[in-house]
Amino acid sequence: MFYKQDVHRESNLATQYQPYQTPWLRFEAHTYALGFENAYRPTDADTITFGYRRDEHRFDQAQQYTDKAQTQIGPMQTSPRVGANNAQIVWRHKLSAHTELRAGIGQKTRFPSIKETYSYRLGQAIPNPALGPEQALNREVGISGVAMGGLKYDASVYWDSIKDAIESVATATPGISQAQNVGTATNKGLDLSVQAPIGNVWLASLAYSYLDATLGKAGLVATNAPRHWADVGISWLPSEATTLSAHVQVASRRQTTTNGLQPVGGFTVVNLRWAQQLAPRLALYANLNNALDRNYQFSEGFPMPGRELRMQLQYKL
């Protein structure tokens, strides 16, 4: 059982151009879910897991300013309550003591958020109260296991069909977008990961993803979806309490608008990490992200942080 209430309130503070604070706008949405899951073992080597969930979602309130001075408030259109049936079935088969094969298919629904439906995004978007949920049919086949004296691996291929996919679509006005349902999108790809010990104090890792994403409406390109992504890491464990690691992350170019006019290039960044166990419940973490101070972007016009040091002290109750 799941219940979520989303409430967003906003107001514009006084400025030299508008010497008063505007009245507060209020947006509210509710989501309910009830589901179950059951695992069945027809043989010692096979496990079949089935799950079902019923979701309900509604927007209860949305407001907007009705005058240019932003002193009067009126209602915005709210979509009717919508529901969805979601189910998933996964089969797992033990090929050996250290190798497992899996295959699964599932129907999942994502309801639009308050931001996607109603936000003007500081003048960069047009609200869309008619925005509906998207439904994805996910299919996956994979294999995982341990080989060659400790090498852990996982590989999978997937194919997702997303009906009424939600995408931020570029409009005819430059710099202005709107969240829309764009037909049946598809995501096809593979994920690979390998983790291998080197001696007694070193650990190497490799993760790679390939994604072929397309949208269901002609003339639109998928955004924020690099075709290639990889992470290569090496860790040194001089003691049980200390871990020093370095990771190189590589991503190919991606599009940031559906009209394909604002791509960003690929990038390579290096991240360093030190984890120190100070006591049974106390740990210190230090992360040096983008250690080589590369200039890169996820979205055109919005550079990511340069060299960044973060320290974290964690105590577990």
Contacts in CASP RR format, 6 or more apart in sequence:
PFRMAT RR
TARGET T0000
AUTHOR 0000-0000-0000
METHOD contacts of the structure
MODEL  1
MFYKQDVHRESNLATQYQPYQTPWLRFEAHTYALGFENAYRPTDADTITF
GYRRDEHRFDQAQQYTDKAQTQIGPMQTSPRVGANNAQIVWRHKLSAHTE
LRAGIGQKTRFPSIKETYSYRLGQAIPNPALGPEQALNREVGISGVAMGG
LKYDASVYWDSIKDAIESVATATPGISQAQNVGTATNKGLDLSVQAPIGN
VWLASLAYSYLDATLGKAGLVATNAPRHWADVGISWLPSEATTLSAHVQV
ASRRQTTTNGLQPVGGFTVVNLRWAQQLAPRLALYANLNNALDRNYQFSE
GFPMPGRELRMQLQYKL
1 33 0 8 1.000
1 34 0 8 1.000
1 35 0 8 1.000
2 31 0 8 1.000
2 32 0 8 1.000
2 33 0 8 1.000
2 34 0 8 1.000
3 30 0 8 1.000
3 31 0 8 1.000
3 32 0 8 1.000
3 33 0 8 1.000
4 30 0 8 1.000
4 31 0 8 1.000
5 28 0 8 1.000
5 29 0 8 1.000
5 30 0 8 1.000
6 27 0 8 1.000
6 28 0 8 1.000
6 29 0 8 1.000
6 30 0 8 1.000
6 31 0 8 1.000
6 113 0 8 1.000
6 114 0 8 1.000
7 26 0 8 1.000
7 27 0 8 1.000
7 28 0 8 1.000
8 26 0 8 1.000
8 27 0 8 1.000
8 28 0 8 1.000
8 114 0 8 1.000
8 115 0 8 1.000
9 24 0 8 1.000
9 25 0 8 1.000
9 26 0 8 1.000
9 27 0 8 1.000
10 24 0 8 1.000
10 25 0 8 1.000
11 21 0 8 1.000
11 22 0 8 1.000
11 23 0 8 1.000
11 24 0 8 1.000
11 25 0 8 1.000
12 18 0 8 1.000
12 21 0 8 1.000
12 22 0 8 1.000
12 70 0 8 1.000
13 21 0 8 1.000
14 20 0 8 1.000
14 21 0 8 1.000
18 70 0 8 1.000
22 65 0 8 1.000
22 70 0 8 1.000
22 71 0 8 1.000
23 65 0 8 1.000
23 70 0 8 1.000
23 71 0 8 1.000
23 72 0 8 1.000
23 73 0 8 1.000
25 63 0 8 1.000
25 64 0 8 1.000
25 65 0 8 1.000
25 73 0 8 1.000
26 61 0 8 1.000
26 63 0 8 1.000
27 59 0 8 1.000
27 61 0 8 1.000
27 62 0 8 1.000
27 63 0 8 1.000
27 114 0 8 1.000
27 118 0 8 1.000
28 59 0 8 1.000
28 60 0 8 1.000
28 61 0 8 1.000
29 57 0 8 1.000
29 58 0 8 1.000
29 59 0 8 1.000
29 60 0 8 1.000
29 113 0 8 1.000
29 114 0 8 1.000
30 57 0 8 1.000
30 58 0 8 1.000
30 60 0 8 1.000
31 55 0 8 1.000
31 56 0 8 1.000
31 57 0 8 1.000
31 111 0 8 1.000
32 55 0 8 1.000
32 56 0 8 1.000
32 57 0 8 1.000
33 53 0 8 1.000
33 54 0 8 1.000
33 55 0 8 1.000
33 56 0 8 1.000
34 53 0 8 1.000
34 54 0 8 1.000
35 51 0 8 1.000
35 52 0 8 1.000
35 53 0 8 1.000
35 54 0 8 1.000
36 51 0 8 1.000
36 52 0 8 1.000
36 53 0 8 1.000
37 49 0 8 1.000
37 50 0 8 1.000
37 51 0 8 1.000
37 52 0 8 1.000
38 49 0 8 1.000
38 50 0 8 1.000
38 51 0 8 1.000
39 47 0 8 1.000
39 48 0 8 1.000
39 49 0 8 1.000
40 47 0 8 1.000
40 48 0 8 1.000
40 49 0 8 1.000
40 50 0 8 1.000
41 47 0 8 1.000
41 48 0 8 1.000
42 48 0 8 1.000
44 94 0 8 1.000
45 93 0 8 1.000
45 94 0 8 1.000
45 95 0 8 1.000
46 91 0 8 1.000
46 92 0 8 1.000
46 93 0 8 1.000
46 94 0 8 1.000
47 91 0 8 1.000
47 92 0 8 1.000
48 89 0 8 1.000
48 90 0 8 1.000
48 91 0 8 1.000
48 92 0 8 1.000
49 88 0 8 1.000
49 89 0 8 1.000
49 90 0 8 1.000
49 92 0 8 1.000
50 87 0 8 1.000
50 88 0 8 1.000
50 89 0 8 1.000
51 87 0 8 1.000
51 88 0 8 1.000
51 89 0 8 1.000
52 85 0 8 1.000
52 86 0 8 1.000
52 87 0 8 1.000
53 85 0 8 1.000
53 86 0 8 1.000
53 87 0 8 1.000
54 83 0 8 1.000
54 84 0 8 1.000
54 85 0 8 1.000
54 86 0 8 1.000
55 83 0 8 1.000
55 84 0 8 1.000
55 86 0 8 1.000
55 109 0 8 1.000
55 111 0 8 1.000
56 81 0 8 1.000
56 82 0 8 1.000
56 83 0 8 1.000
57 81 0 8 1.000
57 82 0 8 1.000
57 83 0 8 1.000
57 111 0 8 1.000
57 133 0 8 1.000
58 78 0 8 1.000
58 79 0 8 1.000
58 80 0 8 1.000
58 81 0 8 1.000
58 82 0 8 1.000
59 78 0 8 1.000
59 79 0 8 1.000
59 114 0 8 1.000
59 117 0 8 1.000
60 78 0 8 1.000
61 75 0 8 1.000
61 78 0 8 1.000
62 75 0 8 1.000
62 76 0 8 1.000
62 77 0 8 1.000
62 78 0 8 1.000
62 114 0 8 1.000
62 117 0 8 1.000
62 118 0 8 1.000
62 129 0 8 1.000
63 73 0 8 1.000
63 74 0 8 1.000
63 75 0 8 1.000
63 76 0 8 1.000
64 73 0 8 1.000
64 74 0 8 1.000
64 75 0 8 1.000
64 76 0 8 1.000
64 127 0 8 1.000
65 71 0 8 1.000
65 72 0 8 1.000
65 73 0 8 1.000
65 74 0 8 1.000
66 72 0 8 1.000
66 73 0 8 1.000
66 74 0 8 1.000
76 118 0 8 1.000
76 127 0 8 1.000
76 129 0 8 1.000
77 129 0 8 1.000
77 130 0 8 1.000
78 129 0 8 1.000
79 117 0 8 1.000
79 129 0 8 1.000
79 130 0 8 1.000
79 131 0 8 1.000
79 132 0 8 1.000
82 111 0 8 1.000
82 132 0 8 1.000
82 133 0 8 1.000
83 109 0 8 1.000
83 133 0 8 1.000
84 109 0 8 1.000
84 133 0 8 1.000
84 135 0 8 1.000
85 107 0 8 1.000
86 106 0 8 1.000
86 107 0 8 1.000
86 108 0 8 1.000
86 109 0 8 1.000
87 106 0 8 1.000
87 107 0 8 1.000
88 104 0 8 1.000
88 105 0 8 1.000
88 106 0 8 1.000
88 107 0 8 1.000
88 108 0 8 1.000
88 138 0 8 1.000
89 104 0 8 1.000
89 105 0 8 1.000
89 106 0 8 1.000
90 102 0 8 1.000
90 103 0 8 1.000
90 104 0 8 1.000
91 102 0 8 1.000
91 103 0 8 1.000
91 104 0 8 1.000
92 100 0 8 1.000
92 101 0 8 1.000
92 102 0 8 1.000
93 100 0 8 1.000
93 101 0 8 1.000
93 102 0 8 1.000
94 100 0 8 1.000
95 101 0 8 1.000
95 143 0 8 1.000
98 145 0 8 1.000
98 146 0 8 1.000
98 147 0 8 1.000
99 143 0 8 1.000
99 144 0 8 1.000
99 145 0 8 1.000
99 146 0 8 1.000
99 147 0 8 1.000
100 143 0 8 1.000
100 144 0 8 1.000
100 145 0 8 1.000
101 142 0 8 1.000
101 143 0 8 1.000
102 140 0 8 1.000
102 141 0 8 1.000
102 142 0 8 1.000
102 143 0 8 1.000
102 144 0 8 1.000
102 156 0 8 1.000
103 140 0 8 1.000
103 141 0 8 1.000
103 142 0 8 1.000
104 138 0 8 1.000
104 139 0 8 1.000
104 140 0 8 1.000
104 141 0 8 1.000
105 137 0 8 1.000
105 138 0 8 1.000
105 139 0 8 1.000
105 140 0 8 1.000
106 137 0 8 1.000
106 138 0 8 1.000
106 139 0 8 1.000
107 135 0 8 1.000
107 136 0 8 1.000
107 137 0 8 1.000
107 138 0 8 1.000
108 135 0 8 1.000
108 136 0 8 1.000
108 138 0 8 1.000
109 133 0 8 1.000
109 134 0 8 1.000
109 135 0 8 1.000
109 136 0 8 1.000
110 133 0 8 1.000
110 134 0 8 1.000
110 135 0 8 1.000
110 136 0 8 1.000
110 166 0 8 1.000
111 132 0 8 1.000
111 133 0 8 1.000
112 131 0 8 1.000
112 132 0 8 1.000
112 133 0 8 1.000
112 166 0 8 1.000
112 179 0 8 1.000
115 121 0 8 1.000
116 128 0 8 1.000
116 131 0 8 1.000
116 166 0 8 1.000
116 168 0 8 1.000
116 179 0 8 1.000
117 127 0 8 1.000
117 128 0 8 1.000
117 129 0 8 1.000
117 131 0 8 1.000
117 179 0 8 1.000
118 127 0 8 1.000
118 129 0 8 1.000
119 125 0 8 1.000
119 127 0 8 1.000
120 126 0 8 1.000
120 127 0 8 1.000
121 177 0 8 1.000
123 176 0 8 1.000
124 175 0 8 1.000
124 176 0 8 1.000
124 177 0 8 1.000
125 168 0 8 1.000
125 176 0 8 1.000
125 177 0 8 1.000
125 178 0 8 1.000
125 179 0 8 1.000
126 171 0 8 1.000
126 176 0 8 1.000
126 177 0 8 1.000
126 178 0 8 1.000
127 178 0 8 1.000
128 178 0 8 1.000
128 179 0 8 1.000
128 180 0 8 1.000
131 166 0 8 1.000
131 179 0 8 1.000
131 180 0 8 1.000
131 181 0 8 1.000
132 164 0 8 1.000
132 166 0 8 1.000
132 181 0 8 1.000
133 164 0 8 1.000
134 162 0 8 1.000
134 163 0 8 1.000
134 164 0 8 1.000
134 165 0 8 1.000
134 166 0 8 1.000
134 181 0 8 1.000
135 162 0 8 1.000
135 163 0 8 1.000
135 164 0 8 1.000
136 160 0 8 1.000
136 161 0 8 1.000
136 162 0 8 1.000
136 163 0 8 1.000
137 160 0 8 1.000
137 161 0 8 1.000
137 162 0 8 1.000
137 163 0 8 1.000
138 158 0 8 1.000
138 160 0 8 1.000
139 158 0 8 1.000
139 159 0 8 1.000
139 160 0 8 1.000
140 156 0 8 1.000
140 157 0 8 1.000
140 158 0 8 1.000
141 156 0 8 1.000
141 157 0 8 1.000
141 158 0 8 1.000
142 154 0 8 1.000
142 155 0 8 1.000
142 156 0 8 1.000
142 157 0 8 1.000
143 154 0 8 1.000
143 155 0 8 1.000
143 156 0 8 1.000
144 152 0 8 1.000
144 153 0 8 1.000
144 154 0 8 1.000
144 155 0 8 1.000
145 152 0 8 1.000
145 153 0 8 1.000
145 154 0 8 1.000
146 152 0 8 1.000
146 153 0 8 1.000
147 153 0 8 1.000
150 196 0 8 1.000
150 197 0 8 1.000
151 194 0 8 1.000
151 195 0 8 1.000
151 196 0 8 1.000
151 197 0 8 1.000
152 194 0 8 1.000
152 195 0 8 1.000
152 196 0 8 1.000
153 192 0 8 1.000
153 193 0 8 1.000
153 194 0 8 1.000
153 195 0 8 1.000
154 191 0 8 1.000
154 192 0 8 1.000
154 193 0 8 1.000
155 190 0 8 1.000
155 191 0 8 1.000
155 192 0 8 1.000
155 193 0 8 1.000
156 190 0 8 1.000
156 191 0 8 1.000
157 189 0 8 1.000
157 190 0 8 1.000
158 187 0 8 1.000
158 188 0 8 1.000
158 189 0 8 1.000
158 190 0 8 1.000
158 191 0 8 1.000
159 186 0 8 1.000
159 187 0 8 1.000
159 188 0 8 1.000
159 189 0 8 1.000
160 186 0 8 1.000
160 187 0 8 1.000
160 188 0 8 1.000
161 184 0 8 1.000
161 185 0 8 1.000
161 186 0 8 1.000
162 184 0 8 1.000
162 185 0 8 1.000
162 186 0 8 1.000
162 187 0 8 1.000
163 183 0 8 1.000
163 184 0 8 1.000
164 181 0 8 1.000
164 182 0 8 1.000
164 183 0 8 1.000
164 184 0 8 1.000
165 181 0 8 1.000
165 182 0 8 1.000
165 183 0 8 1.000
165 184 0 8 1.000
165 185 0 8 1.000
165 215 0 8 1.000
165 216 0 8 1.000
166 179 0 8 1.000
166 180 0 8 1.000
166 181 0 8 1.000
166 182 0 8 1.000
167 179 0 8 1.000
167 180 0 8 1.000
167 182 0 8 1.000
167 185 0 8 1.000
167 215 0 8 1.000
167 220 0 8 1.000
167 222 0 8 1.000
167 223 0 8 1.000
167 258 0 8 1.000
168 177 0 8 1.000
168 178 0 8 1.000
168 179 0 8 1.000
168 223 0 8 1.000
168 258 0 8 1.000
169 177 0 8 1.000
169 178 0 8 1.000
169 179 0 8 1.000
169 180 0 8 1.000
169 182 0 8 1.000
169 220 0 8 1.000
169 258 0 8 1.000
170 176 0 8 1.000
170 177 0 8 1.000
170 257 0 8 1.000
170 258 0 8 1.000
170 259 0 8 1.000
170 260 0 8 1.000
170 261 0 8 1.000
171 177 0 8 1.000
171 178 0 8 1.000
175 257 0 8 1.000
177 257 0 8 1.000
177 258 0 8 1.000
182 215 0 8 1.000
182 216 0 8 1.000
182 217 0 8 1.000
182 220 0 8 1.000
182 258 0 8 1.000
183 215 0 8 1.000
183 216 0 8 1.000
183 217 0 8 1.000
184 216 0 8 1.000
185 213 0 8 1.000
185 214 0 8 1.000
185 215 0 8 1.000
185 216 0 8 1.000
185 222 0 8 1.000
186 212 0 8 1.000
186 213 0 8 1.000
186 214 0 8 1.000
186 216 0 8 1.000
187 211 0 8 1.000
187 212 0 8 1.000
187 213 0 8 1.000
187 225 0 8 1.000
188 211 0 8 1.000
188 212 0 8 1.000
188 213 0 8 1.000
189 209 0 8 1.000
189 210 0 8 1.000
189 211 0 8 1.000
189 212 0 8 1.000
190 209 0 8 1.000
190 210 0 8 1.000
191 207 0 8 1.000
191 208 0 8 1.000
191 209 0 8 1.000
192 206 0 8 1.000
192 207 0 8 1.000
192 208 0 8 1.000
192 209 0 8 1.000
193 205 0 8 1.000
193 206 0 8 1.000
193 207 0 8 1.000
193 208 0 8 1.000
194 205 0 8 1.000
194 206 0 8 1.000
194 207 0 8 1.000
195 203 0 8 1.000
195 204 0 8 1.000
195 205 0 8 1.000
195 206 0 8 1.000
196 203 0 8 1.000
196 204 0 8 1.000
196 205 0 8 1.000
197 203 0 8 1.000
197 204 0 8 1.000
198 204 0 8 1.000
201 236 0 8 1.000
201 237 0 8 1.000
201 238 0 8 1.000
202 234 0 8 1.000
202 235 0 8 1.000
202 236 0 8 1.000
202 237 0 8 1.000
203 234 0 8 1.000
203 235 0 8 1.000
203 237 0 8 1.000
204 233 0 8 1.000
204 234 0 8 1.000
204 235 0 8 1.000
205 231 0 8 1.000
205 232 0 8 1.000
205 233 0 8 1.000
205 234 0 8 1.000
205 235 0 8 1.000
206 230 0 8 1.000
206 231 0 8 1.000
206 232 0 8 1.000
206 233 0 8 1.000
207 230 0 8 1.000
207 231 0 8 1.000
208 228 0 8 1.000
208 229 0 8 1.000
208 230 0 8 1.000
208 231 0 8 1.000
209 228 0 8 1.000
209 229 0 8 1.000
209 230 0 8 1.000
210 227 0 8 1.000
210 228 0 8 1.000
211 225 0 8 1.000
211 226 0 8 1.000
211 227 0 8 1.000
211 229 0 8 1.000
212 227 0 8 1.000
213 222 0 8 1.000
213 225 0 8 1.000
214 222 0 8 1.000
215 221 0 8 1.000
215 222 0 8 1.000
215 258 0 8 1.000
219 258 0 8 1.000
219 259 0 8 1.000
220 258 0 8 1.000
220 259 0 8 1.000
221 255 0 8 1.000
221 258 0 8 1.000
221 259 0 8 1.000
221 260 0 8 1.000
222 255 0 8 1.000
222 258 0 8 1.000
223 254 0 8 1.000
223 255 0 8 1.000
223 256 0 8 1.000
223 257 0 8 1.000
223 258 0 8 1.000
224 254 0 8 1.000
224 255 0 8 1.000
224 256 0 8 1.000
224 298 0 8 1.000
224 299 0 8 1.000
225 254 0 8 1.000
225 255 0 8 1.000
226 251 0 8 1.000
226 252 0 8 1.000
226 253 0 8 1.000
226 254 0 8 1.000
226 266 0 8 1.000
227 252 0 8 1.000
228 250 0 8 1.000
228 251 0 8 1.000
228 252 0 8 1.000
229 249 0 8 1.000
229 250 0 8 1.000
229 251 0 8 1.000
229 252 0 8 1.000
230 249 0 8 1.000
230 250 0 8 1.000
230 251 0 8 1.000
231 247 0 8 1.000
231 248 0 8 1.000
231 249 0 8 1.000
231 250 0 8 1.000
232 247 0 8 1.000
232 248 0 8 1.000
232 250 0 8 1.000
233 245 0 8 1.000
233 246 0 8 1.000
233 247 0 8 1.000
233 248 0 8 1.000
234 245 0 8 1.000
234 246 0 8 1.000
235 243 0 8 1.000
235 244 0 8 1.000
235 245 0 8 1.000
235 246 0 8 1.000
236 243 0 8 1.000
236 244 0 8 1.000
236 245 0 8 1.000
237 243 0 8 1.000
238 244 0 8 1.000
240 277 0 8 1.000
241 276 0 8 1.000
241 277 0 8 1.000
241 278 0 8 1.000
242 274 0 8 1.000
242 275 0 8 1.000
242 276 0 8 1.000
242 277 0 8 1.000
243 273 0 8 1.000
243 274 0 8 1.000
243 275 0 8 1.000
244 272 0 8 1.000
244 273 0 8 1.000
244 274 0 8 1.000
245 272 0 8 1.000
245 273 0 8 1.000
245 275 0 8 1.000
246 270 0 8 1.000
246 271 0 8 1.000
246 272 0 8 1.000
246 273 0 8 1.000
247 270 0 8 1.000
247 271 0 8 1.000
247 272 0 8 1.000
247 273 0 8 1.000
248 268 0 8 1.000
248 269 0 8 1.000
248 270 0 8 1.000
249 268 0 8 1.000
249 269 0 8 1.000
249 270 0 8 1.000
249 271 0 8 1.000
250 266 0 8 1.000
250 267 0 8 1.000
250 268 0 8 1.000
251 266 0 8 1.000
251 267 0 8 1.000
252 265 0 8 1.000
252 266 0 8 1.000
253 263 0 8 1.000
253 264 0 8 1.000
253 265 0 8 1.000
253 266 0 8 1.000
254 263 0 8 1.000
254 264 0 8 1.000
254 265 0 8 1.000
254 266 0 8 1.000
254 298 0 8 1.000
255 262 0 8 1.000
255 263 0 8 1.000
256 262 0 8 1.000
256 263 0 8 1.000
256 264 0 8 1.000
256 298 0 8 1.000
256 299 0 8 1.000
256 300 0 8 1.000
257 300 0 8 1.000
262 300 0 8 1.000
263 300 0 8 1.000
264 296 0 8 1.000
264 297 0 8 1.000
264 298 0 8 1.000
264 299 0 8 1.000
264 300 0 8 1.000
265 296 0 8 1.000
265 297 0 8 1.000
266 296 0 8 1.000
267 294 0 8 1.000
267 296 0 8 1.000
267 297 0 8 1.000
268 294 0 8 1.000
269 289 0 8 1.000
269 290 0 8 1.000
269 291 0 8 1.000
269 292 0 8 1.000
269 294 0 8 1.000
269 296 0 8 1.000
270 290 0 8 1.000
270 291 0 8 1.000
270 292 0 8 1.000
271 287 0 8 1.000
271 288 0 8 1.000
271 289 0 8 1.000
271 290 0 8 1.000
271 291 0 8 1.000
272 287 0 8 1.000
272 288 0 8 1.000
272 291 0 8 1.000
273 285 0 8 1.000
273 286 0 8 1.000
273 287 0 8 1.000
273 288 0 8 1.000
274 284 0 8 1.000
274 285 0 8 1.000
274 286 0 8 1.000
274 287 0 8 1.000
275 283 0 8 1.000
275 284 0 8 1.000
275 285 0 8 1.000
276 283 0 8 1.000
276 284 0 8 1.000
276 285 0 8 1.000
277 283 0 8 1.000
278 284 0 8 1.000
281 315 0 8 1.000
281 316 0 8 1.000
281 317 0 8 1.000
282 313 0 8 1.000
282 314 0 8 1.000
282 315 0 8 1.000
282 316 0 8 1.000
283 313 0 8 1.000
283 314 0 8 1.000
283 316 0 8 1.000
284 311 0 8 1.000
284 312 0 8 1.000
284 313 0 8 1.000
284 314 0 8 1.000
285 310 0 8 1.000
285 311 0 8 1.000
285 312 0 8 1.000
285 313 0 8 1.000
285 314 0 8 1.000
286 309 0 8 1.000
286 310 0 8 1.000
286 311 0 8 1.000
286 312 0 8 1.000
287 308 0 8 1.000
287 309 0 8 1.000
287 310 0 8 1.000
287 312 0 8 1.000
288 307 0 8 1.000
288 308 0 8 1.000
288 309 0 8 1.000
289 305 0 8 1.000
289 306 0 8 1.000
289 307 0 8 1.000
289 308 0 8 1.000
289 309 0 8 1.000
289 310 0 8 1.000
290 296 0 8 1.000
290 304 0 8 1.000
290 305 0 8 1.000
290 306 0 8 1.000
290 307 0 8 1.000
290 308 0 8 1.000
291 307 0 8 1.000
292 307 0 8 1.000
293 306 0 8 1.000
293 307 0 8 1.000
294 306 0 8 1.000
295 303 0 8 1.000
295 306 0 8 1.000
296 303 0 8 1.000
296 304 0 8 1.000
297 303 0 8 1.000
297 304 0 8 1.000
298 304 0 8 1.000
END
